[in-house]
Amino acid sequence: MFTLWPATVFKTRPMSTEVDAYLAALPLDQREALTKLRARLKALLPDHLEVMSYAMPGLRQPGPKGKMVIGYAAFAKHLGLYPHSGTVIPLIDCTPFKTSKSGVLFTPDQPLPDALLEMIIRARQAELAAGYGRKG
């Protein structure tokens, strides 16, 4: 038997345990790199909620209707940072890192610099503040 939880529980429930489990399952180099990234993101977005979204850890705006700001994930040959938007990364010079429309790729031995991380977050926050993604 299982219990159905109201949808609001999932929107506000802290997800640190799930994020901890995600990180614990990674190879040591990836785990260390993403644990450091997690701390840096939390420092830049201290009031945001840590969640799992699209099977990756990330941070979303506070409140019941808070939007995803940033997510990160590990893959076989790289790590990725994803601002949950297809328009942020193309606006930012992420050289020398590889990018896709939705994210920037990096490795444990070449983490994202603080300045780049901050630019990506600020661009995503500006996009959200301007109403990106709202149905009108």
Secondary structure as UniProt FT lines:
FT   HELIX           7..12
FT   HELIX           16..24
FT   HELIX           28..44
FT   TURN            46..47
FT   STRAND          49..53
FT   TURN            54..55
FT   STRAND          56..60
FT   TURN            64..65
FT   STRAND          68..74
FT   STRAND          79..82
FT   HELIX           89..91
FT   TURN            95..96
FT   STRAND          104..107
FT   TURN            108..109
FT   HELIX           114..129
FT   TURN            130..133
//
